[in-house]
Amino acid sequence: MAQEHWLPVPGYEGLYDASDLGQVRSHWRAGRILRQYPLKSAGGAMHVTLCQGGKPRLWPVAKIVLMAFRKPHPPGAQALHGPGGITDDSLANLFWGRRRPYQKCTARQAPSLLPAP
């Protein structure tokens, strides 16, 4: 089994970390892994709520993982999922890219969209 690596979430350093396996943990709750839930309006993509200064904000887990591990965020790019599907937020299944309006990324199309290693 692969070793899980953690990095701080940009903008939330010292509060939250993201892992390359698609988890998000809180520093102020003794390293507890946050509960993720699918958001229907986002096609079922997993989300978490992060708080800073008493203000909660809903974030897609895919974007958090990419922000932590694949810097910088390209202008206009979105966090896209590869062949593992929309609920697999591991770093190996994520990439920055641009999607045309109403385009869905299927498992067959995704390998051609993934960046070369």
Buried (B, 14 or more C-beta within 10 A) or exposed (E): EEEEEBBBBBEBEEBBBBBBBBBBBBBEEEEEEBEBEEEEEEEEBBBBEBEEEEEEEEBBBBBBBBBBBBEEBEEEBBBBBBBBBBBBBBBBBBBBBEEEEEEEBEEEEBEEBBEEE
